[in-house]
Amino acid sequence: MNKKRNYIKLNRLRNSIIGLSCVSSFFLGGFISRQVDEQKITIAMVKNAQKIIGLEFTDAEADSMLETLETRRKNYGELRKLKMPNAVAPALNFNPLPAGYEFPDKISGFKTAVPSTFKLEGKNDELAYKTIPQLAHLIRTKQISSVELTQFFIDRLRKYDPILEHTITITEMRAMTQARKVDAEIAAGKYRGVLHGIPFGAKDLLATKDYKTTWGSVPYKDQTIETDATVITFLEKAGAVLIAKMTLGELAQGDVWFGGKTKNPWDIKRGSSGSSAGSASAVAAGCLPFAIGSETYGSIVSPSAECGTTGLRPTFGRISKYGAMALSWSMDKLGPIARNVEDCAIVFKTIHGPDGKDLSVIPAPFNYSSGGSGTLKGVRIGYIKSEFSRKSANSLNDSLTLVKLTELGAILVPFEMPALPYVEMSIALSAEAGAAFDELTLTNREDMMVNQNKGARPNALRASRFIPAVEYIQANRARTLLIEQLNQKMKDFDAFIAPAFGLNLRVTNLSGHPCVVLPNGFRNGLPGSITFTGQLFGEGKLLQIARAYQIATGFNDKHPELNF
């Protein structure tokens, strides 16, 4: 009898497998001991289990597996006894670089525009929307102290949080200690740079000593982790002041967390999107100069697009994830959400690079300069034609973006993604999330989470137990094909653009490419956004291209009225 290797969609089988309490997951990532008593594995169990993974074995073949399957079930139990914390990464590190790849930047360099001098006319709400260089000018010229600036933004967070629900914890004691230290250093003539004294927020999946790190989720709402995430350490060494831990959708999905639903400051009837929900909402509302978010599959891009902020999702491996909640070790990335592109560049310069604690970090040059004529003459930009042809609420703004880039001198060329099974490749994320939260599922605590619908994180974690190890590896091998093919397609381009939501989001998170998301217009009073995607480790050029477009359009200078 020939084996049928036809893969069957799980939803077609769901009804047929309900009640198969003895379907152990010896093909499926581990026997879920919380659900069934350990019974002797039989041929009938194998025959039932094979339906879920779309394979067919003869009775003789099933019988020959039984002894091995019994042994492996015991092995799974021994592994579970380790109770490995979320912070323990797999031995296998994802590397987004194709063979023979050369970094776009050969040397490192950093030069920002010099802000025009100005005098602060009272500490009014206009201060809320100053850029990082503008705030730095005020601190450096001693028009405002870091303590005063820190208190201003803490007060603003408290003012708007009851409506926007963007803040989990205000780290006031830590913030004021750091701000006083900054003021003393500046008074003594020690100035660390443009971030010295600037307040910021951090998505509450980043560990901070002496404060809760809740991951936005009921099972972890009282969790403390007695270390500081590397990005926070790097920022504080540069003199920045952590003032708040920001909301995230539970375990980094969406904008619903254990305390409510984070709102979009442009329209509080809408959610902020997520999962870097509070980071985007607070920056958009002028409650923070910048914040650190994270992205596995859209969590910087999506809330930035919804709230009209500018976000940078760096290349995978650019920034240490030490101290950050793991969802997918091969796809998680940290990055800034800020007022504009240059603010993102300033923060990125500070937080990128190795720390000796995250083995996935790849040292690479970063060369950024805000100088130049502001044109894009000769810059080759691909545009994903199929995505621009698709009708959406932001279609007009997206089309006008192409017009503006042409006016700026860019050479626009149609660009299409490699033809690969992207949805199927995404099981890599699901399998890793299941491993990252293994203990949560085995102890039934995912039942405590707020969202329990079919598309929510708890159900995804349960379903992840039924991903075969072989298919997880195959998905990652397919990602190797993607990396190679996309690298070939991008060789003749400086960047490519696409609407903020669409195929691009899935593809580039799987491949590890960097992108900048920024406003490209408004419709019905709400911001629309566009994404620029760059070469692997090509953040310097990518940010320069995005900045030229942003300066020419100025959409980032419009802010929500907050009249609620």
N, C-alpha and C positions, 0 to 999 in steps of 0.2 A: 504494500500500500504506500503510495506517495504521500509525503508530508506536505500539507498546504501551508505555505508561508505567507498567506494573505493577512495583512494587518486589519483588524476590525475595530471600528470606533467604539470607544467605551460606552457611549450613550445608547448604542444599538443593543448592547448586552446587559444594560443595567437591570432591566426587569428579569432577565433570565438568571442573574446571579444573586438576586435578593433571596435570602434564606439559605444560601450555601454557607452555613456557619463553619463548615470544615474546610473552606477554601483557604488553605494556608498560602503564604506568599513566598514560597521557595523560589518562584520565578519573579517575585514581585517586590523585592527589596526588604523582605524580613517578615517573619511570622508575627502577626499582631496578637500577642499573648493576652492583652487586655480584653479581647473580644471573645476568645474561645478557650476552652480547656484543652490541654495538650492531649490529643488523641493520636493513636498510631496512624501514620500516613498510609493511605491505601491507594490502589489504582484508581478508584472512583474519584478520590480527591484530586489526583493529578489530572484526570480527564475533565473535571469541572474547572480546575484552575487554568487549564490551557486555553479555555475559551476567552478569558479576559485578555490574554496577550496575543490572540489571533494565530495560534499554532495548533497543530494536530499531531499527536503521537499515538502509535499503536499501543495495545495493551502490553505487549512484550517490552516495548521501549519504556513505558511507564513503570512497569514492574522492575526493570533494571535500575531505575533511578531511586527507588524507595530508600535503600540503605543510605545513599549519599544525602538524600533530602532530610532524613532523620538526623544525620550528623550535623548538617548545616543549620537545622533549626536549633540545635543545642549551641552551635557556634554563635548564632544571633543573640541568644540569651546571655552568653558570656560577654559579648561586646557591649550589650546594654548595661551590664553591671558596672562598666566604666563610668557611666553617667557623665560623659564628656560635656563640659560647658560650651556655650555658644561660641566662645572666643577661640576654641581649638580649631584650627584650619586643617583641611586635608593635606596630605603630603604632596599631592599633585597640584602644581601651580599653573593656572591659565596664563599663557603668554600670547598677546595679540599681534606679535611681530611676525610677518612672513619671513621665510628664509632669505638671507641676504639683504634685509631691509636696511636702508641708511636713513638716519634721523634727518628730518627736513632742516632743523637748525644745527649748524656746525659748531657754533659758539653760543655762549649765553650773554645776554645783554638786556638791559631794561631802562627805558626812558619814557616818562610820562609827560603830558602837557603841563605847563606851568599855569596854575590857576591865576586868574586876574585878582589883584588885591582888592579888598573891599572892607568896609567897616560894619560891624554888627550893630544893627539898630534895634536893640532889645531882643530878648529871648522869646520871640513869638513863634507861631506855628511854621513860619517860613523856614526856620532852622531845621525842621523835621525832614526837609527834602534836599538839604545840601549834600553834595557828593563827598566822598572821602577826602579828596584833596582840598575841598573848600573847608571842611571841618578841621582838617589838619592845619590849614592856614590860620584859622581862628585860635587854635590851641598854641601853635608855634609863636604867634604874635601876642599871645597872652590876652586876647580879647575875651576868652572864656577858658575856664579851667576844665580839666578832665572830670573833676568831681561835679561841677555844674552841668557839664554835658551829659554825664552819666545819669545824674538825677533827672534831667530833662526827659531823657528817653525812658527811664523807669516810670516816671509819672505818666508819660504818654501810653506806655504799655498798659498801665493800670486803668487809664481812662477808657481805652477802647476794647480791652479784653472782655469785659462783660458782654459785649455785643459780638465781637469777632471770634472770640474763643480761640485765640492763637497762641496763648502762653500756658505752659504747664507749671513752671517754677521760675520765679524771679530770684536770681542769685545775688541779692542785694548786699549781703555782708561781704561776700567775695569781691563783688564789683567795686564797692566803696574802698576796700583795702587796696585793690589794684589801682584805682583812680587816684587815691592819695599818694601812692608810691610814684605814679606817673608825674603828678604835679611837683613832687619833691625833686624828682630827677630833672625835670625841665627847669625848675628854679635854680638847680645847681649847674645848669649848662649842658646836661646830658640829654640829647635828643636822638631817639632811636630810629626815627623815620616816619613815614607818612601815616602809619597805623598807630603811632604812639598816642594813647589816650582816647582812641576811637571805640565806642561801645559796639558790641555785636551780640547776636543770638546764635544758638546752636540747636539744631534738631535734636530732640530728646531721645535719640538712639546713640548719642555720643556720651561716653562716660565722663563724669566729673566728680572729683573727690568731694565728700561731705554733702552731696546733694543727691536726690533720687534720680535715677535714670530709668524711666518707666516704659520705654519703647511704645508708649501710647496705648498700652494694653492692660486690661483688667488683671491678668495673672501676674503682671510685673509692676503694678502701679506703686508698690512700696519698695521696689528693688533699689539697693545701693551698690555701686561698684567703686571700690576704693582705688581708683586710678584716674588719670586724666587721659582722654583721647589725644593722640599725637597732634591732630589739627589744632586742638585747643592749646596745647603746650606751645606749639610753634607761634600761634597768634599772640599768646600772652608774652612770649619772649620778645616779640616785636612791639610790645607795649599796648596791644589791644585789650579791651575790657569786656569780659563776658558778663552780660547782665541778665540773660534769661535762657531757659531751656524751652524750645518751641514745640508746639504740637506736631504730631504725625499721626496719620491713620494707623490703626492698630497693626503692629508688626509690619509697618511700612507698606500699607495698602490704603489708598483713598484718603478722605479727610475726616472720617468718623473715628473718634478716639474715646477713651473711657470716660471723659468728662463732657463730651458733646460733639458738635460738628463745626469745624472751622469754616468761617464765612469769607466770601469774597468782598473786600471793601468797596468795590465798584457797585455791587448789588448784593445786599446781605440776604436776599432770598436764595442766592446761589451759594453753593459750597466753594471753597478755595481750590478744590481738586487736591491731589496729593501724589506722593505721600509727604513731601516736604511742605505740608499745609501751612503750619504756623510761620515758617521761615518766609514764604512768599507773601502771605497775608500781611504780616507785620511790616515787611519792607515796603510793600505797596501802600500801606496806610501811614507811612512815615513814622513808624514806631521803632524802627531799627535802621541804622545806616546800611548794614549788610547782615547776612546770616549764612550759616553753613547748612547746606542740605545734602541729600544723598540721592543717588539714582541707581536702580537696578533695571527698571523698565519704565522710564518716563517720570520718575519722581522729582526731578528738577525741572524738566521741560514742561510737564503738564501743569503744575501749579503756577509756574512763571508765565505760561501762556494765558492761563485763566485770570491771573491777577495783574498782568501787564508789567511784570518785573523783567529784569535781564538776568539770565542764568548761564553759567558755564558748567557743562558736564565734561570733565577732562577725559583724556585717554585712560583706559583701564591700566593701572599700574603707575600712574603719575603721582598719586597721593596715598600716603599710608592710611590704612583702615584700622590701625591699632586703636582699640578702645571703642570701636563702632560695632553696633549690633550687626551680626552677619545674617543675611538672607540668602545670598548666592555668592559664594566665594569667588566664582569666576565672572561675575557680572556687577557686583557692588562697586560704586564709585562715589567719592565725596567731591563737592564743589560749592562755589559761592553763588548766592542769589543777592543781587545788589541793584543800585539805581541805574547803572549804565555799564557799558562794556569795559571802560577803563577801570572802574571800581572792581570789576571781576578780575581784571588782569593784576591789579595791585594785591588783592587777596590771594590769588593763585600763586603769585611769585613767592609769597610768604609760606604757603602751606604745602607746596609740592616738594618732592624729593625724598630720599630714603631716611629712615629713622633707626634702622637696625632692628626693628621689631616686626615689620611686615615683609615677608619674603616675596610678595608679589610686586613690590615696588621696583621699577626699572629706572635707574639714573639716566637722564637725558637732558640735553641743553634746552633752555627756554630763552628765546630771543624776541623781545617785544619792543617796539618803538611807536609812540603815538604821533611822531613827526610825519612830514610829507605834505603833499598838496591837498590831501583829502579826496583825491580822485582814485579811481580803480582802473586807470588806463592800462591795458594789456593784461589785466588779471583774468584768468580763465576760470569761469564759474559754470559748473554743470547745473542744470535744473531738471528735476525728476518730472518729465513731461506728463506721465500718467497721473501723478499726484496733483499737478496744477490743472489738469483737465477734469478732475473730479470736483463736482459741485459741493460746496460747503458754505457755512455761514460767513466764512472769511474769504471766499473766492475772489471778490473784487480787490480787497487789499493785497492778496497774494499776487494777483496779476499786475497790480500797480507796482509791486516790489520789483518785478522783472523790468518794468519800464524805467524805474529809478536807477537800477543797477546799470542798465544800458546807457542812461544819461551820464552816469559817473565814469563811463569808459570801459566797463567790464565787457569781456567777450563771453556771451552766453551760448552754451552748447547743450542740446538735449542729452539727458543722462538717464540711464535706467539701471536698476539694481540687478545683480546676478539672479538668474532663475533657479531658486533653491527652496526647499520646503521649510520656510521660516517658522511657521506655527509649530511644526513637529520638532524643530530644533530647540524650541523654547522649553521642552521638557527638562532640559538641563537645569534651568532655573527652578522648576518645580521639584526636581529630585534633590537639589542642594538645599532648598528651603525645608523639605521634609527631614533631611539630616540635621540641619541647624536647629530645628525645633522637635527633635526626636523625643526628648524627655517630656515636653509639653503634651504631645499626642499620647504617649504611653501612659501618662498619669491622668488623662481625661480633662486636663485643665484648659484645653482649647475650647471646651464647652462653656467656659466662663466669659469668653470674648463677646463683644457687643453684637457684631454682625454675624449672623449664622445662615445667610442665604447661600445659594449654590455657588455663587461666584466669589464668596468671601474667603478670607485667609484660612479659617478653621477647616472648611471643606477641602480647600486646596491641599492643606497639610495631610488630611486623611487620605485623599486620593493619591498623594505622592507615594504612599506605601505600595502602590500597585504599578509603579514604574519599574520594569525590569532593568537590572544593572547593565545588561548588554545594550539595551536601547539608549540608556543614558550615555554610554560610551559612544554609540553610533551618532547621537546628536552632537557630541563634542567633536567627533571626526568630521561631521558635516560643517561645523564651525571653522575647521581648518580650511575646507574648500572655500567657504565664504571669505575668509581672510585673504586667501591667495587671489581669488577672483576679483574681489573689491579693490585690492591693492593694484591689480593690473588695470582696472577701469579708471582708477583715480590718478594714475601716473601722469597724465597730461592735464590735470586740473589742479588749481590751487585750493578749491573748495567746491562743494555743491550745496544747493539750497532745496528746501522742501517745506511745505506747510508743517506747522508744529505737530499736528496729529496725523498719523498715517503710517505707511509701511516703513518709512525711514526710521521711525522710533524703535521698532522691533529690530530691524536689520543692524543698526549701528550700536545698539546695546549688546547684541550678540557678537559683533565683531570687535567692539572696544574702541571705536572711533570717537573723537571729541566733537562736541557741538556747542554752539552758542544760540540761545533762544532769546529773542528780543521783540518788542512791539513793532508792528508794521501798519498800524492804523486802528480805527475804531469803527464799530457798527452797533447802532442802537445804544450808544453810551458805554459799550463794553470794549475792552482792548482786544485786538487780534494780534497774532504773533507769527513769526517766521523763524526757521532754524537754518543756520549755516553750519555745515559739517566740514571738518578739515582732515588733513592727513594725520595718520597716527603720530602722536608726539609733535604735531604741528600747531600747537596752540598759539604760538606767536603770530604766525601769518593769519590764522583763523580770526584771532581777536582784532587784528588790524583791519581786515576786510569788514568784519561786522561793525567796527567802530566807524569806519568811513560811511557806511550806510546809515548808521544811527545819527551821526552828526548831520548828514544831509536831510534827514527826515524829522528828527526832533520829537518823535512820538513819546519818548521816555520822559519828556519834560511836562507832560500832562498828568495830573494826579486826581484821585477820587475826592469828591467833595466831603465825604464823611458826615453828611447831614442826617444822622440817625440818632 
